[in-house]
């Protein structure tokens, strides 16, 4: 069976490599997004304020596992004591199982976490809204905890918020109020010589590129501007990511949901 190149940020990539290897699939991590805490003093203060006022929200929506990690960071001066949040019935919204898992690891009770239905066609804001829409009443406040690109003027930044902007519009149409807060920053990783060599080889040897972000696709193209991707195979976990892979020149692009079972089934069916 062909090798799988896992391109998620380092923390998630290592997790996925372990899951895939446990299923007998040769997987290697090649993180294409670097994650770190927000370095903007204004964004940091806004995050601290939001944490301190967390009991005033009907729900906290986390766009990713990294949003959870940096919101609940141990060294965060105002990191929330989540049992008190649970006591006032604040909900935690997760667009997918990875974010829900991160919330549980952070100490959020499972019964206070909402996410898409297990059989949802996609794990995204649209599927999440189908489950949480009945919670919103006029005047309710929802905090969306998100990341920000280190180069916010990029074309990616203009489209990255499509899902959460759509969600914000639905909440506002239901009479709710939406606030955004930045918990972390995304950036392009500095690939080592060994990682560049791995990418060049994987572009030609039949490896599957597991792509979970259109931003990661852009970083790959920037890191290897002369690389031809016509014989490479991408496994994209969302239609927008699939479009980015095709635009980058990937010769074969397959789509699947970002769940382990769907990823494994897609790999096995293509092998």
Buried (B, 14 or more C-beta within 10 A) or exposed (E): EBBBBBBBBBBBBBBBBEBBEEEEBEBBBBBBBBBBBBEEEEBBEBBBEBBEEBEEBBBBBBBBBBBBBBBBBEEBEEBBEBEEBBEEEBBBBBBBBBBBBBBBEBEBEEEBBBBBEEEBEBBBBBBBBEBBEEBBEEEBBBBBBBBBBBBEEBEBBEBBBEBBBBBBEBBEEBEBBBBBBBBBBBBBBEBEEEBBEBBEEBBEEEBBBBBBBBBBBBBBBEBBEEBEBEEBBBBBBBEBBBBBBBEBBBBBBBBBBBBBEBBBEBBEEBE
